[in-house]
Amino acid sequence: MRRFEVTGMACAACSAKVESTVSSLKGVSSCSVNLLTNSMTVEGDTPSDEIIEAVRYAGFGAKLIDGTADRKRDDTAEKETKILAKRLIVSALLLAALMYFSMGKMLHLPLPSNEIISGIIQGVLSLVILAVNRKFFISGVKGVIHLSPNMDTLVALGSGISFAYSTAVLISLAAGKPSGDLYFDSAAMIPAFVTVGKLLETRSKGKTAQAINGLIDLTPKYANVIRNGTETSIPASEIVKDDIFIVRAGETFAADGSIEEGSGYVDESALTGEGVPVYKEKDSSVYGGTILRDGYVRCRADEVGANTVLSRIIDLAQETGATKAPIAKTADKVAAVFVPAVMCIALAVFLVWTFIVKSDIETALRHAICVLVISCPCAMGLATPVAVTVGSGAGARQGILFRSAAVLEETGRAEIVVLDKTGTVTLGKPFVTDVTVTENTDENEMLKYVCSLESMSSHPISEAAVSYCRERGIKAEKVTDFVNIPGKGVEGRVDDKIIRMGNYKFITVGDEFNKESIEKLTQEGKTVIFVAADEKPMGVIAVADKIKDDSTEAVSEMKNMGLRVVMLTGDNGKTAAAIGRQTGIDEIISDVLPDEKEKHIRLLREKGKTVMVGDGINDAPALMRADVGMAIGSGTDIAIDSSDAVLLNSRLSDVVKALKLGRAVLRNIKQNLFWAFFYNIIAITVAAGIFSPFGIELKPAFGALAMSLSSFCVVSNALRLSRFGKGKKG
C-alpha cells in the first residue's frame, strides 16, 4: 500500500473526485482518500507517477509519502490556523468598517450625504475583503474548470452573485434609476464567516493529530553509543543494529534491544498505557521511545529506525487514519454529486421564486444564494475520518492498535468473542500450585529431591518446579544415574536413594497417596506429578497454568456488554472446563488442533460478527478467518504483521477496551453522519424559503456562518473520543 499527500482539496466533493479519478486507473485495485489528513492510500501496480499525474489532471496536487516523511509531525493544521487567523483579523477589521456604512443609516450614524459615495465605499471595502479571501474564488473556479465543483465553488458563487447584484444596483442608482438594496455586506460576510468556521474546524482538526504527534515526539533524537571504545553522542537515526548504546536515568532508549549491563525502572507508558514503571535487568528487552527513570544500562541494539516497535505503532496509527470505514460509503456517494445537486437546487429555488411565487428578483436571489452558502459537503466528508483518526489515536496511547478503519468498525459491531486459552486467558506458562506430602514425609526433603531431578530437565513443568523450590531456598543436590523416560517421568539417584517423579503409572506403589485429593486436583485441570523415594511414596506437586489477574473481570465485562464469549483451545476438556469455571466462560470448545480452529471460527461467523483473540502465531489461521483477528502480546513481528488489531499488553482487559473503543467510534461516526445529513436537509429547506410564510427566513451571511459551524460541530463531537480510557474505567 502506498500513501500520497494530496493538496488543494476543499471538501468531500474534492476527495470524492480524487478517489474516483485514481480508482478508474488501470492497475489500481483500491483507493481511499482522507479529507481530514489530506492523504490518499492506493493499492495496485499502477506507477506512482501515473497516479500523481491523474490527480494533477483532476485539479489537485499529489506527492508520494516515503517511510521517513511518514513519521514526521503533522503540523499542517497549525500552519493553516495561523494563516486563517491573519485572514480573519484583516477581514473583521474591514468588515467592521463596511458594516458602519451599510448599517449606519439605520443606527443614525454620521455618513456621507450622497448614497452613491456611500455605496462606492461599501463596494470597495467588500472587494478588498473578497481579495483577502481570494482562495475561495481561486479554488472554486478551478473546481468548475476541472468539472469538480466543490464547497469553495458554492461560497464563490454566493458571494460573487451578491457582489455582482449589488454592483448592478449601484450602477443603476448612479444612472438615477434606483432598483433595490445593496448587498455588499452580505458579499463580504459570506467568505468572512466561512473563514471563522474554517478556523475553528482547522484548530479542531489539529487536535486530532495530537495523539500521533505525541507518539512521534517520543522518537529519540540522540543516542550515546560506544564507537572505537569511546562513548559518542550521535543522532538516533544513525544508530545501527548491534550498536552498544548507553542510557542514563531520565534518558530515552534510542532503539529496541536488550540490556547487557545494569538495571533500572523503565517507563513504558507511552507504548503500553501502563503507568507503573517496569524493572529491567540483564537480558531484559527494552524499546525505543521508553524512558529509564532510574539506574544505568548498556544495551545492544536489535531493531533500529523504521523497524522499532514505536515506529511500527506510528505506522499503524497513521495507516488506520488514512483508511476509510465501510460505513462511509453512503456519505461518499452523496458527496460525489452533492455540489452539482446544490447548484441545481439553488437555480430551481431562484426560478420558483421568480416565476411561480412571482416575487421580486432580490428575494429570489437572496433565497438562491442562501441555499448555495448554507450547504455543507465538508460535514459529510469529515464525519468518518475524524472519528477514526481520533479513535485510533486514543487506542494507540493505550497500546491498542488497529490496522484500518474497517477493523475499527468491525470491532464495534462484534457479537462473538473467541478467546484462545494459553497466553490469552492464562499466563501461558506452568506454575506450582499445590504441594502435598504423605504421612511422616518432610516437605523440604521431598522438594530437595524434586529440585535435584527437575534441574536436569528443560521441560516447562520442570522449570516451574525448580523455580518454586528455589523461591523457598531449596538447593539441588548432585544427581547420578539420571534417566528421562518420555511419557512417564524422570528417575535418578540422590543421597543414595532412587528418586522417581512422574505420572501415577510410573510410580509403582501408590496406596499411600490421597486419591480423593489427587482427583480434586485433576478436576481442577492441574497436572499432578507423583514423587517416590526408594519406591516409597513421598507426595505430589500440582502444576497448572495460572489465570491472568484481570481475566475473570474481563470476561464478566464482555458478557455484560451482551457479547457471546467462547474459549477455543487445544487443551483437554478437564483443564479447559476448570479454566472456564474460574473465569465464567460458559461455552468451551476444547481438544482442538491448530488447523481445526479455523473451521470453528468459520462456523461461529455464520452466527454473528466474530473477534478471535490469540497470540498471533499459533492461532494465525483462526485470526485471519475471523472478522477481526486480535493479537494479544508484546507486539512481535508476526503478531503485528498477521493480525487486524494488536494489543501490546498481555491483558485480557485490553480486549474489553478495544471492543468498547470500537463501539464508541462506530457510535460517533453514526452521530456525525446523522448530523451532517440532518443539517443539510433542514438547512437547505429553510434557506430555500419554504418556511417563509411562517416568518422563518435566513440571510445569506448567517447561512454561511451556519455552514461553517456545522463542520466544527462534527469535528468537536469526534474529539470527545480523545477522552476514551481517561477517568472512567475502560
N, C-alpha and C positions, 0 to 999 in steps of 0.2 A: 504494500500500500504506500502510495506517495502522497505527500502533503504539499499544498501550494498556498501561498498568501495571495489573496485576491483584493485588489484595490478598486475604489470607485463605486462600491455598492452602497445604495442609499436606503433600500427597504427590501421586504420579502419578494417583491416583484423582480428586483435585480438578481437576488440569489436564485430565484426560480429560472430566470433567463440563462444565467451561467450554467446551472445544473443541467438544463435541457440541452443547451448547446454542446457541452462536453459529453453528455450521455449519448448523443447522436453520433459521436465519432466512432469510426470503425476500430475495434480492438478494445474499447472501454467497456468493462463488464459492470462496473458500478461507479457512481459519482455522488458525492454528498457535499453540499455547500452550507457552511455555517455562517449565518449573518452576524451572530454575536462576536465571533472571533475573526471574522473576515478571512476564513480559511476554507480550503476545499480538499477533500480526500478522494483519490482516484485509484481504482484497481483495474488492471488490464495491461496490455503490452504496447499501447499507443505511445510513441515517443513523447517525452515531456515538452520538447519544442513545439510539436504539433498541438498539444493541449494548450500551451501558452498562447499560441497564435490564434486558436479558436476563441479563447477568452477575449483577446485583444480585438478580434473581429466583431465580437458581441458588444464592444464598447467599454470593456473593463481592462484592468491590468492584472497580471499573474506572475508569480515568481516561485520557483521550486524551493522548498524549505529543506535544508540538509540537517543531519543529526545534531551538529553543533549549534546551528542557529535555533533549532527547535528547543534548546534548553536555555535560551536567553530569556530574561524577564520580559513580560509583555507590558510595556509602558505606553502603548498606543493610546489607550483611553486617557491617561494622564496628560499626554501631549495635546490630544484633541480637546480636552477640557479647558486647557489654558487658552487655546485659540478661540474656542466658543465663548469663553468668559470675556475676552477682549472685544469680540464682535458684539456681545450683548451689552457691554458697558457703553460702547460708542452708539449702538442703536438706541439704547434707553435715553441717552442724553439728547440725541437728535429727535427722538420720538416725543420727549417732554416739550421741546420747542414746537414741534409740529402740533401737538395737542393744544398748546397755548393759542395758536392761530385758528385751529379748527373748532375749539370749544369756547374760545374767548368771548364771542358774541353772546352766547347763552349765559355765560357767567358774568357778563358786563365788565370785561377786562378791556383796558385800553388797546385798541387795534388800529391799523391803517384804515382810514375812512373809505378808501377805494377797495371794493370787493375783488377787483381783478388783481391788484397788487397783492392782497392777502392770499388769493388763490395761487398766484405765481410762487410766492414764498412757500406755501404748502407743497406745491408741486416739486420745487427744488429740494426741499428737505426730504420729501418722500423719495425722490430719485436718488439722493445720497444714501439713504437707508437701504434702498434696493441694491445700490452699488456695493455697500458694505457687506450685504448678504448675497452677493452675486453667485456664490457657489450653488445655491438652489437653482438659479436660472441656467447656469452652465451645465450642471448635471441633468436638469430637466430636459433641456434642448438636446443634449447628447443622447438621452434615452429615446426621444422621439426619432432622431436620425437613425438610430440602430434598431428601430422598431421594438423597443423595450421600454415604454414609458414607465416611470416609477413615481414614488411619493414626491420627489422634487419636481416632477412634471406637474403634479396636481397643485403644489404650492406656487410654482411659477405661473401656472395658468390663472389661479385665483387672484394672485397679487397683480399679475400683468394686466388682466382684464379690468380689475378695479382701477389701476393707474390709467389705462387707455381710455376707459369710460370717463374718468374724471378730467382727463386732458381734453377730451371732446367737449365736455360740458364747459370747461374753462374757455375754449376757443369760441364756443357758441356765445358765452357770456360777453367775451371781448367784441364779438360781432353785434352785440346788442340784442341777442335772442336767447334769453335765459331758458334752459331746457332741463334743469334738475339740480340735485345736490352734488357736492364734491365728495369723493370717497378716497382722497389721498391718504387720510389717516388709516383707513382700512387696508389700503395697498401696502402701507408701511408696517402696520401692526401684524399682518399675517406672517411675514418672514421673521419679525422680531419675536413674536410669541412662539413660533416654531423653534426658534433658537433657544428660548427658555426651556422648552421641553427637551430639545436635543442635549442641552447642557445637563439637565437633571438625569436624563437617560444615560448619557456618557459617563457621568460620575458614578451612577449605579452600576453600569457595565464594568467600570474599573474595579469595583469591589468584587465582582465575580472572578476576577483573575487573582485575587489576593491569596487564595489557598495554594494555587500552583506557584505563584511568585514566592510565597513563603517557603515552599519546598526548594525552589531554585536558589533562594538566598542561603539555604543550608549548604549548598555546594562549597566545599572548602576552597579558599583562594591560594593558600600556600601550604607547602609540606616541608618538614625538616627531614631530609634523607641523608643516609651515610654514603658518600661518594669518595672513593680512594681513601677510605679510612677516616674521613673527616665529615663532620656534620655540616650540611649545607642547606640553606633555605632556597627552595625553588618554587615556581608556580605549580600549583597542584595538577594542572593539566599536563605537566611534563613528567610526572611520576610514571614509572613503567612497572610491569609485572616483575615480581621477585625483588623489587627495591626494599631495603630496610629503612623504615621511617620511624621517627620518634614523636611521641605525643606526651605533652605535659598537662598537668591539671589546668582545666579551663580551655584547652585547645580542642580543635575538631580533627577527627580522623580523616585523612586525605584519600583513603581508598578502602576497599574491602580487603580484609586479610585476617591473619591470626597472630596472636601475641607470642613472641618468642622469649620475652623477658619482662618482668614486672607485673604489676596488678593494679586494680583500682575500680571504682564505680563509674559506669558509663551510662549517660543519659541517652536513651534510645526513643524518647517520647515522640520525636519528630517523625520517626518511621513507623512506630507501632502504636502510638497513642498511650502507651503505658507510662504513667507519671513517675513510678518508682525506679531509681537508677539500678542497673544490673551489675553485680560484681563479676569482674573478668580477671582471669589469671592466665598462666602459661597454657598455650594451645587453644584458648577461647577464641571464638570468631568475633570479629569487630566489623563495623560497617561505616563506609564513608558518610560524612554528614552528622554522625553522632558525636557527642561531646564527652570527654573524660573529665568528670567532676573532681576527682582527686587521684593522687598517685602518679606513677610514671611508667610508661610502657615502650618497649621496642617491638615493632610489628613487621611482618613480611607482607608485602602487597600481593594479593591473589587476583583481584579484579580491579581494574582501573578505568577511568574515563566513562565512556558510554555503557560499560558492562557492569558498573556497580549497581547494587540494589536501589540506591537513591535515584540514579539516572533512569533505571527501568520504571520506577514508580512515577517519575515525572512524565516519561513517555506514555505510560498507560493512561495517566490522568489527562494529558493533552489529547491523546487519541480518542478517549471517551468523549471529551468535549467537542471534538471535531466531527464526530459521527452523528447520525440522526436516528431518533427513536421512531419505530413504525407508526406510532400514534400521530406523528407529524404529517403523514402523507395527505390527509384531508386538507390541512392548512396549506400545504404546498400546492395542491391542485387549485384551491381558491386563489392563492397569491399569484399564481401564474396568469390569471385572467382578471385580477382584481382592478388594477388601474384602468385598463381599457373599459371595463364594465362601469366603473365610476364615471369616467368621461362621458360614456353614453347616457348614463342616468342623469348627469348634470345637464346634458343637451336636451334630454327629454323633459326635465323639470322646466327649463327655460321655455321650451315650446308650449308646454301645457299652460304655464302661467301667462304666456303671451297670447296664444290663440284660443285656448279653451276657457280659462278663467277671465281672459281679456283684461289683465292688469297692465299697468304701465311697464315700460322696458326696464326701469330702475328696479322695481320689485322683482321682476323675473330674473334679472341679472344677480340680484342680491341672493336669491334662493339658490341659483345655479352655482354661484361662487362658493356659497356656504357648503354645498354638497361636495365640491371639489376639495376644500381645505379641511373639512371635518373627518373625511375618510382616512383610515389609518391602516395601511398594509403592514407597517412595522410591528404592530402589536401581535399580529398573526405569525410573523417571521421570527419574533423573539420568544414566543410562548414556550416552545420546546427547548431550544438550545440553552437559554439562560437557566432553566430549571436543571437541565442535565449537567451543565458546567458547574453550577454552584453545588449540586448534589454530589457529583463525583469528587469535587474538591473537598467537601466535608468528609466524605468517606476516606479519601487519601490521607487526611490528617489523622485518622484513627486506624490506619493500616488496612483499610478495606478498599480494594482496587477492582474496578470493573473495566472490562476490555472495550466495551462500546455502550452507546446509548441504548441499543436494543437489549443488551443484557440487563441494564438497569430497569428497563420497562418490564422485561420478563420476570425479573426478581420480584418486582412489585405485584405481579399477577400470580405468584406461586400459590399452589393449593396443597402440594405434597412435598415434604422434605424427607429425603432419604439420607440416612447417616451411616457411613462406614463405622465399624466399632473401634478397631485398633488405631490409635493415634488421633482419632476424632472425638469419640465419646470417652475413650480411656487415654492414658498417658502413652501407651504404646510400648511399654517395657515392663517385665515382671518385677514384683516386689514380694518379699516375705511378709505374709500377713498373720500367720499363726505358727506357734511352736508348742508342741505337746510332747511330754515325756512320760514314759511308763513308770510304774511304781519303783522306788529305790534307784532311779536314774538321776544323776546330776545334770541339769540343763547345760551348764557351761562345758562339762566334759563332752556331752554329745555335740555341742556347737563346735568344739575344738576339732572333732573328727570330721564334721561337716565342712568346716573351713579348710581343713587339710586336703581332703579329697577333691572338693569342688574347685580349689585353686589350681588343680591340674587340668581342668576342662575350660573350654572357651564358650560353652553353651550359655545362652542368655539366662537360663534358670540358675546355672552355676554362678554366673556373675552376680545375680541377685542374692544368692545365699552367702557368697563371700563378702559382699558389701554389707549385708546385715550383721554378719559376725564381727567384721572389723569395726563397725559403729559401736559395738559393745565391748571393744577391747580384746576380742578373741584373736589369737595369733595362730597361724598354720604351723603344724609340725611336719617333720620330714616324712615323706611317703615313699614306700618301696612296693615293688610288685604291682604298680598301678595298671588297671585294665579298664578300658571303656567299652562296654557292651551295648551296641546300638539297640534302641528299642526297649532296653531293660534298665540300665543304670551304670554305676561305676563301682569298682572294688579296688582295695589297696590295703597295705599293712601300715599301721600307725601304732607306735608303742607296743610292738609285738602282738597287736591284735588285728584280726582280719575285719576290716570295716566294709560294709556294703550299704549302698544308697541307691534307691530306685523305686520301681513300681512294686505293687503288692506281690506279684508272682515271683519277682526276683528275690524277695526276702522269704526264705524257705520256711521260717517259723513265724506265725503271726497271731497266735492265740492271745497274747498279752496286749495287743492293740485294741483300743476302744473303738469298736466297729460303728457304734452309734455316732460318735464324734466325727469319725472319718467320713461317714455317709453324709453328715451335715455339711462338712467342708466341701465334699464333692457336689452336693446340691447347690451350693453357693457358687459353683463354677470355678473352684480353685483346683490347682494341680497339687496333689499330695505326694510328697517324697518320703518314703519309709527309710529308717536308719536302723541298722543292726550291727552289733559288735560280737564277733565270735559266735554268730548265729543266735545271739540273744537280742530280742527287740529292745531298742532304746527309746524310740519315739518317732514323731513325724514333724516335718515342716511343710506348711502350706504356702504355695506361691500363686499369685494372681496379678493380673494387670489392673492397676488402680484406676478408678474413675476420676476424671478431672474434677477439680473443686467446683467448677461452675456448670457442669453438665446437667445435673438434675434440675437446677433452676432454669437453665436454658431450654430444656425440653418442656418444662412446665409453661414457660412463656410462649413457646411455639404453639402449644395446644390451646393456650388462652387466646392466641391470635386466630384461632379457627383452622389451623393447619393440621393436616394428617401427617404424623411423624412415624417413619418406618426405619428400622435398623436392618441393614443388609450386610451380612458378614459371612466369612468363610469358616468362622469358629463353629464348634459343635453346639448342639441345641441347648445342653445344660448350661454351658458358660454364657451363651447369648441370653438365655432366659434369666439367668441371675443378674446380668448387667441390666436387662430390661426392667426387672423388678425394682432394682435400686434407683434407676433413673426415671421411671414412669413411662417408658416406651412400651406400649401395649402390642404393637404389631412388629413381629420379628421374623425375618427370613434368614435362616442360618444354613450352615454346611454348603455354602455356595462357592464354587470355584471362580477365580477371577474372570474367566471368559464367559461365565454364566451370569455375572452381574448385569452385563449389558442387556441381556434378554429380559431380566426382571424390570429394569428401568424402562424398556420399551413397552412392557405391559402396563406399568404404572402410568406412563404418559397418556395412555388411552383413557385414563380416568381423571386426568387433570394436569395442569402445569406442574412440572416436576423439577425440583432442585436436588442435585446429588452433591453431597459433601464428602470429600475424601482427601487423601494425601497428595493427589496429583500425579502419582507414579504407578502404583499397583492398580489403581482404580481408573486408569486412563480411558479404557473403552466405555465404562459406565459414565464417566464425567462428560465425555464427548457426546454420548447418546442423549443425556438429559437436556431439558430445555435450558437449564443453567447448570454448568459444572463448576463447583466451588471448591477450590483447593485450600485446605486449612493447614498452615505450616509456616516455615520460616522464609518463604519466598524463594525457593530454589529455582534453578533454571527450568527444570522440567515442569514444575508447578506453574510458573508464570507463563511458560510457552504453551502449555496444553489446556489450560483452564479458561473459562469465561470470566471468572472472578477469583481473586486471590486474597486470602485473609492472612496477613503477615504474622499475626499472633496465633499460637496454637490454643485458641479458646473457642469453645462452642458458643459462648455468649456473643462472640463477634458475628456468628451466623445470624443470630437474632437481630443484631444491629443492622446487618446487611439487608435482611428482609424488611425491617422497619424503614430503612432508608429508601429501598426500592418502592415501597408503598407511598412514602412521603413524596418522593419525586413524581411518581405517577399521578398522585392526587394534585400536586402543584401544577403539573402540565395540564390536567383537565380543567383546573380553575383558570389558568391563563388562557387556554383556548376558549373556554366559555366566555370569559371577559372580552376577549378580542372579537369573537363573533357577535356577542350580545351588544357590545359597544357600537360596532359598525352598523348593525341592523337598526338600532334605536337612533343613533346619531344621524344616519342618512335620512331616516324617516322624518326626524324633527327638522333637519336642515332643508329638506325639500318643501317644507311649509305645510305638511299635511295637518298639523295641529294649529295652523294659523287661525281658523275660525274660533278656537278656544283661547286666543290671545297668547299662544306659546310660539315664539319665534326666536331665531338666533341670528346675530350679526356675524358676518364673515370672520372678523377678528377674534371673537370668542369661540367660533368654530375651530379656528387654527389653534387656539390655546387648549381646547378640549382634546384635539387630535394629539398634540404634543404630550399632554399629561397621560394619555391612555398607555403609551409605551412605557412611561415612567412607572405607572401602576403595575404593569406586568413584570417589569424588572424588579421592582421593590417587593412584590409578592414572592418572587423566586428567591430573593436574598434572605427570606426567612429560613430557608433551608440551611444557611450557613450556621445557624444555631443548633443544628442537629447534633445530639450527643452531648451538648453542654447543659449542665444543670440537671435536668430531669434524666432519669436513667433510660439508656437506650435511645 
